[in-house]
Amino acid sequence: MRKSMVVLFAAILVAAFALPAMADISFFGTARVLPTYYSNFDFDDNKPDAPVVNEGGLTMGEHVRSELRLGWKAGGDKWKIMMIAESDVINEKDTVDRSFYNTGTKGAPAAANAGGEFGIERVELNYTFAPALVLSTGWNIRAADIKTGGLLFGDDHPFIELGGKLTENLAYALTYLQIQNRQLTAGISPVANDWRAYMLKLNALVGTGNVKFDLSPMVVLSDNRQNNAKVYYYGIEGTGQIGIFKPSFEFVYADGEFRNTTPSRDIKAYAAFAGVELAVSKAFNPYVAFRFATGDDNSSDNDVEGFVGITDIARFTPLMGMDGNILGEGMASTPGATPYSNALYSYAPERAFTTNRYGGISNVGSGDNPGHMIIALGAKGAVSEALSYKAQAFMIWFDQTKNLPIGAGKTVTEVDDYAGTTFDLQLSYKFSPNFSTYFIYSTFVPGDGIKDQLATTADDTPAMLASLGLVWTY
């Protein structure tokens, strides 16, 4: 009897200490199931569609992708912890039941259970020493310009950051980022996959009342040792409100060089964004925007003039972005796979070539790319508490076309600069706080700049995407 009382007393003490700690922990999550259809991302209906890369991996045609997230967070007066575990897979037998026939690839020897892994997708750990000194680390989203055009950087790379508020209206962040840092091996010789970035970003709030701005100058050093490129990016982004007008803008200048090359190759390029949204009513908020990045006009000289960011994050920007539109998909799963060679999340045709690479997702953005200019018109709003929409059209031009190849059998002497027109429509309906759905229809109608790159045997056809999102949130 005495032993059981001791055990009961110990259990009560454990529960008493555990309950306050547990009260600081909260769980959250989302489960998205996305039936999706891709068609003609190469703009040629006479050829079978090539694989397209998305968050779940390589796929084509009709498919179902699942993004399953479980998150938890905790914190005290000075510390915070947040973790999100995720499995993001194309639904097929080899992934959804986590049972490859063999490890790694079919046909290899050994065991099962090597399918869609469920692991930590994002982590952020914070400790506040003082309002002006906050230590953060992990691999959560960090961005240079995701609030505006997303031309330079936004992603969830491993980072260490010191930041905080210097005054009520002035904040700073000094961030070290490991973009790629795995040591690969090829034969007996190690191959450095080493790419680091260092970012200093300020945020200054100016103005009062109906006229307010958030101005954010930045300096980013991209130390890309894998491609022997060292690039300084000097930029500024700004968002604001003037009555019903919500302007936003950014400008980024890239100044760098390829090291250990003879003769040396200089990187000189720039990119810009500007837009304004009108808060007319809850149901109707139109916008107009402009996005530009320089292209290279001569791949054989020593001037590299095609702008490449660290990771173009246009898909998730507030004005022109849409999570799931066609231009934000990876239309080029391999460099040069389509006449508009953008990477996943990116609106820039930076994968047109394999030469003079100095950035971009997976480090395959070429400085010889043609650049781009996009003029966008759109509107969004909430028709009711449950129903909302976003619709937009992009008119897209190449900045420079002299490096672009002319399609076999074509008689033109240079590719036209008009790449084409895209149209996106998203309708969302919220059935309850825990379940919502949305539908996206998106198409890319090729212009002469894309048609000139196709062979005469091609059937130039619009690329198309249709996607239904089923979303559970808790």
C-alpha positions in Angstrom: 0.0 0.0 0.0 2.8 2.4 1.0 4.6 1.7 -2.4 1.5 2.5 -4.4 1.0 5.8 -2.5 4.6 6.7 -3.4 4.0 5.9 -7.0 0.8 7.9 -7.0 2.5 10.9 -5.3 5.3 10.8 -7.9 2.7 10.8 -10.7 0.9 13.8 -9.2 4.2 15.7 -9.0 5.1 14.9 -12.6 1.7 16.0 -13.8 1.9 19.2 -11.7 5.2 20.2 -13.3 4.1 19.0 -16.8 0.8 20.9 -17.0 2.3 24.4 -17.0 4.8 23.5 -19.6 2.2 21.8 -21.7 0.0 24.9 -21.5 2.7 26.8 -23.5 2.6 24.3 -26.4 0.2 24.5 -29.2 -0.3 22.3 -32.2 -1.5 23.2 -35.7 -1.5 21.8 -39.2 -2.8 21.7 -42.7 -3.6 19.0 -45.1 -3.9 19.9 -48.8 -4.9 17.5 -51.5 -4.4 18.9 -55.0 -5.9 17.1 -58.0 -4.0 18.9 -60.9 -3.7 18.7 -64.6 -0.8 20.0 -66.7 -0.8 20.3 -70.5 1.7 21.4 -73.1 4.3 23.1 -71.0 6.6 22.8 -74.0 3.9 24.6 -76.2 4.0 21.7 -78.7 1.0 19.5 -79.0 2.9 17.2 -81.5 5.3 16.0 -78.8 4.6 14.1 -75.6 4.7 16.3 -72.5 8.0 16.3 -70.6 8.0 15.9 -66.8 7.3 19.0 -64.7 8.8 19.6 -61.3 6.6 20.8 -58.4 6.9 20.6 -54.6 6.1 16.9 -54.7 8.6 16.0 -57.3 8.5 15.2 -61.1 5.1 14.6 -62.7 3.1 15.2 -65.8 -0.5 15.3 -67.0 -3.1 14.5 -64.5 -1.9 13.8 -61.0 -2.8 14.2 -57.3 -0.3 15.9 -54.9 -0.7 15.9 -51.1 1.0 18.4 -48.8 0.5 17.2 -45.2 1.9 19.4 -42.4 1.9 19.0 -38.6 3.3 21.9 -36.6 3.9 22.8 -33.0 5.2 25.8 -31.2 6.1 26.9 -27.7 7.5 29.9 -26.0 8.2 31.9 -22.9 9.0 35.5 -22.0 12.2 35.5 -24.0 12.2 32.3 -26.1 10.2 30.8 -28.9 10.3 27.5 -30.8 8.4 26.5 -33.9 8.6 23.3 -35.9 6.7 22.0 -38.9 6.9 18.4 -40.1 5.8 17.8 -43.6 5.4 15.1 -46.3 4.8 16.5 -49.8 4.3 13.8 -52.4 2.8 12.9 -55.7 0.2 10.3 -54.8 1.1 7.0 -56.2 1.6 3.5 -54.8 5.3 4.0 -54.2 4.9 7.1 -52.1 1.5 7.3 -50.3 1.9 3.9 -48.5 5.6 4.6 -47.9 6.6 1.4 -49.6 9.0 1.5 -52.5 9.5 -1.9 -53.9 13.2 -1.4 -53.1 15.3 1.4 -51.5 16.0 4.5 -53.5 15.0 3.2 -56.9 13.1 0.3 -58.2 15.5 -2.5 -59.2 18.0 -1.8 -56.4 18.5 -4.5 -53.8 17.2 -4.5 -50.3 14.3 -3.4 -48.3 10.9 -1.6 -48.5 9.6 1.5 -46.7 11.6 4.2 -48.5 8.6 6.1 -49.9 7.4 9.6 -49.1 9.4 10.6 -46.0 7.8 12.6 -43.2 10.4 14.9 -41.7 11.0 18.4 -40.3 10.3 20.9 -43.1 10.7 24.1 -41.1 12.2 25.1 -37.8 12.7 28.5 -36.1 14.3 29.1 -32.7 14.4 32.5 -31.1 15.9 34.1 -28.0 15.4 37.7 -27.1 18.3 39.2 -25.2 16.9 42.7 -25.6 14.5 44.4 -28.1 17.5 45.3 -30.2 19.1 41.9 -30.0 17.1 38.8 -31.0 18.9 35.6 -31.9 17.1 33.4 -34.5 18.2 30.2 -36.2 16.7 27.2 -38.0 15.5 26.7 -41.5 12.3 28.8 -41.8 11.3 31.3 -44.5 13.7 34.2 -44.9 13.4 36.8 -47.7 14.9 39.9 -49.1 11.9 41.1 -51.2 9.0 38.7 -50.8 6.7 41.7 -49.9 7.2 43.2 -53.4 8.5 41.6 -56.6 10.4 38.6 -55.2 13.2 39.1 -57.7 16.1 38.4 -55.4 15.5 35.9 -52.6 13.0 34.0 -50.5 13.2 30.5 -49.3 13.6 28.2 -46.2 17.3 27.6 -46.1 19.3 27.0 -42.9 20.1 30.4 -41.3 21.5 32.2 -38.3 20.3 35.7 -37.7 20.7 38.7 -35.3 18.0 41.3 -35.5 15.6 43.4 -33.6 14.2 46.9 -33.2 16.7 49.7 -32.8 13.9 52.3 -32.3 10.1 52.1 -32.5 10.3 52.7 -36.3 13.6 51.1 -37.3 14.4 47.4 -37.3 17.3 45.4 -38.7 18.3 41.8 -39.5 21.8 40.5 -40.2 21.4 37.0 -41.7 23.8 34.2 -42.6 22.3 31.7 -45.0 23.5 28.3 -46.2 22.1 28.1 -49.7 23.9 24.9 -50.6 26.5 23.3 -48.4 26.7 19.6 -49.0 30.1 18.1 -49.9 29.4 15.8 -52.8 31.9 13.3 -54.2 32.6 12.4 -57.8 34.9 9.4 -58.1 37.8 9.9 -55.6 37.8 13.7 -55.9 35.5 15.8 -53.6 33.3 18.3 -55.4 32.4 21.4 -53.4 28.7 22.2 -53.4 29.3 25.3 -51.4 27.1 28.4 -51.7 26.6 30.9 -48.8 24.8 34.3 -48.6 25.0 37.1 -46.1 22.2 39.7 -45.9 21.8 43.0 -44.1 18.3 44.4 -44.3 16.8 47.4 -42.6 13.1 48.3 -42.1 12.2 51.9 -41.6 8.6 53.0 -40.9 7.9 56.6 -42.1 4.7 58.7 -42.3 1.5 58.8 -40.3 -2.2 58.5 -40.7 -3.3 57.7 -44.3 0.3 58.2 -45.7 2.7 55.5 -44.5 5.6 53.6 -45.9 7.9 50.7 -45.0 11.2 51.3 -46.7 13.8 48.5 -46.6 17.3 48.9 -48.0 19.4 45.8 -48.3 22.9 44.5 -49.1 23.3 40.8 -50.0 26.5 39.0 -50.7 26.2 35.7 -52.7 29.4 33.7 -52.2 28.7 31.0 -54.8 31.9 28.8 -54.7 30.3 26.0 -56.6 30.1 28.2 -59.7 33.1 30.4 -58.8 30.8 33.5 -58.6 30.9 36.3 -56.1 28.0 38.8 -56.4 26.9 41.8 -54.3 23.3 42.7 -54.6 22.4 46.3 -53.6 18.7 46.9 -53.3 15.7 48.5 -51.7 12.1 47.5 -51.4 9.2 49.6 -50.2 5.5 49.1 -49.4 3.0 51.8 -48.4 -0.4 53.2 -48.3 -1.7 56.6 -49.5 -5.4 56.7 -48.9 -6.9 53.9 -51.0 -3.7 53.4 -53.0 -1.2 50.7 -51.8 2.1 51.2 -53.7 5.0 48.8 -53.7 8.3 48.8 -55.4 11.9 47.3 -55.4 15.1 47.8 -57.3 18.1 45.4 -57.1 21.6 45.9 -58.8 23.9 42.9 -59.1 27.6 43.6 -59.2 30.1 40.7 -59.3 32.4 38.4 -61.1 33.3 34.9 -61.9 36.5 34.1 -60.1 39.4 32.1 -61.4 38.5 32.6 -65.0 40.7 33.9 -67.8 39.7 36.4 -69.1 37.6 37.5 -66.1 33.9 37.7 -66.6 32.0 40.6 -65.0 28.4 40.3 -63.7 26.5 43.6 -64.2 22.7 43.3 -64.1 19.6 44.8 -62.5 16.0 44.1 -61.8 13.0 46.2 -60.8 9.4 46.0 -59.7 6.6 48.5 -59.2 2.9 48.1 -58.5 -0.1 49.7 -57.0 -3.3 48.2 -55.7 -6.5 50.2 -55.2 -8.5 49.3 -52.1 -11.8 50.3 -53.7 -14.0 47.9 -51.7 -13.9 44.5 -50.0 -15.2 42.9 -53.2 -13.0 44.7 -55.7 -9.3 45.6 -55.4 -7.7 46.1 -58.8 -4.0 46.4 -59.3 -1.4 47.1 -62.0 2.2 46.0 -61.8 5.5 46.0 -63.7 8.3 43.5 -63.3 11.7 43.7 -65.1 15.1 41.9 -65.2 17.9 42.6 -67.6 18.9 40.0 -70.2 22.2 39.3 -71.9 22.7 40.3 -75.5 25.9 38.4 -76.3 26.8 35.1 -74.6 30.3 35.0 -76.2 31.6 38.2 -74.6 32.9 38.7 -71.1 30.0 40.8 -69.8 27.3 38.7 -68.0 24.2 40.9 -68.1 21.4 38.5 -67.5 20.0 39.1 -63.9 19.8 36.0 -61.7 18.7 36.3 -58.1 19.5 33.8 -55.4 16.0 32.3 -55.6 13.2 34.2 -57.5 10.1 33.9 -55.2 7.5 35.6 -57.4 4.9 32.9 -56.9 4.4 33.9 -53.3 4.5 37.7 -53.6 1.3 39.5 -52.6 0.5 41.5 -55.7 1.5 39.3 -58.7 1.8 36.0 -56.9 -0.5 33.0 -56.9 0.3 29.7 -55.2 -0.3 27.3 -58.1 -0.5 29.5 -61.2 1.2 28.3 -64.4 4.1 30.8 -64.5 5.1 29.9 -60.9 5.3 26.2 -61.8 8.7 24.7 -62.9 8.0 24.8 -66.7 11.7 23.9 -67.2 12.5 20.8 -65.2 15.8 20.8 -67.0 17.6 23.9 -68.6 16.3 24.7 -72.0 13.4 22.2 -71.8 10.9 24.8 -72.9 11.1 28.1 -74.8 10.2 29.9 -71.5 12.7 28.4 -69.1 11.6 29.4 -65.6 12.2 27.5 -62.4 9.7 26.5 -59.8 8.4 29.6 -58.0 10.1 31.9 -60.5 8.7 34.2 -63.2 12.1 34.7 -64.8 13.4 32.6 -67.8 16.7 32.1 -66.1 17.1 28.4 -67.1 17.4 29.1 -70.8 21.1 28.2 -70.9 23.7 26.2 -68.9 26.4 28.8 -69.2 27.6 31.5 -66.8 25.5 30.2 -63.9 25.6 32.3 -60.7 22.3 31.7 -58.8 18.7 30.7 -59.0 17.0 27.7 -57.5 19.3 24.6 -57.6 22.1 27.0 -58.7 21.3 26.6 -62.4 20.2 30.2 -63.3 22.2 31.4 -66.3 23.6 34.9 -66.6 23.1 34.5 -70.4 19.3 34.4 -70.0 17.2 36.7 -72.1 15.7 38.7 -69.1 12.0 39.6 -69.0 9.5 42.3 -68.7 6.0 41.7 -67.4 3.1 44.1 -67.3 0.3 42.7 -65.1 -3.3 43.7 -64.6 -5.5 42.0 -62.0 -8.1 42.2 -59.3 -9.0 40.4 -56.1 -11.7 40.6 -53.5 -14.2 38.8 -51.2 -17.7 38.5 -52.7 -19.0 37.2 -49.4 -17.5 35.9 -46.1 -17.0 32.5 -47.8 -16.3 33.3 -51.5 -13.2 35.1 -52.7 -11.4 35.4 -56.0 -8.3 36.6 -57.8 -7.9 37.2 -61.5 -4.9 38.5 -63.4 -3.4 38.7 -66.9 0.4 39.1 -67.7 1.8 40.4 -70.9 5.4 39.1 -71.1 8.4 40.2 -73.2 12.0 39.1 -73.4 14.5 41.9 -72.7 17.2 40.5 -75.1 16.7 37.8 -77.7 20.1 37.5 -79.5 21.1 34.4 -77.4 17.8 32.6 -78.0 17.9 29.8 -80.6 15.7 29.9 -83.7 13.5 26.9 -84.3 14.4 24.4 -87.0 13.0 25.4 -90.3 12.2 28.9 -89.3 13.2 31.8 -91.6 13.4 34.6 -89.0 16.8 36.0 -88.3 16.1 36.8 -84.6 13.6 35.7 -82.1 10.8 38.2 -81.5 10.7 39.8 -78.0 7.0 39.1 -77.2 7.0 35.9 -75.2 3.2 35.6 -74.6 0.3 36.2 -72.4 -0.8 34.4 -69.3 -4.2 34.4 -67.5 -4.9 33.2 -64.0 -8.2 32.8 -62.2 -8.5 31.5 -58.6 -11.9 31.0 -56.9 -11.9 30.1 -53.2 -14.7 29.0 -50.9 -14.5 28.6 -47.1 -17.0 26.0 -45.9 -15.9 26.3 -42.3 -12.9 27.4 -40.2 -11.4 23.9 -40.8 -12.2 23.2 -44.4 -11.9 25.2 -47.6 -11.5 24.6 -51.3 -10.2 26.6 -54.2 -9.9 26.1 -58.0 -7.2 27.6 -60.2 -7.3 27.8 -64.0 -4.2 29.2 -65.6 -3.0 29.3 -69.2 0.1 30.6 -71.1 -0.7 31.6 -74.7 2.6 31.7 -76.6 3.6 34.8 -78.5 6.0 35.1 -81.4 9.0 35.1 -79.1 8.1 31.5 -78.1 6.8 30.4 -81.5 10.1 31.5 -83.2 12.0 29.0 -81.0 9.8 26.1 -82.0 10.5 24.0 -85.0 8.2 24.3 -88.0 7.0 20.8 -87.2 5.6 22.0 -83.8 2.0 22.6 -83.2 2.2 25.7 -81.1 -0.4 25.3 -78.4 -1.2 27.2 -75.2 0.1 25.6 -72.0 -2.6 25.0 -69.5 -3.0 24.2 -65.8 -6.1 23.3 -63.8 -6.0 22.6 -60.1 -8.5 21.9 -57.3 -7.3 22.5 -53.7 -9.0 20.6 -50.8 -7.7 22.1 -47.6 -8.2 21.0 -44.0 -6.8 23.3 -41.3 -6.6 22.8 -37.6 
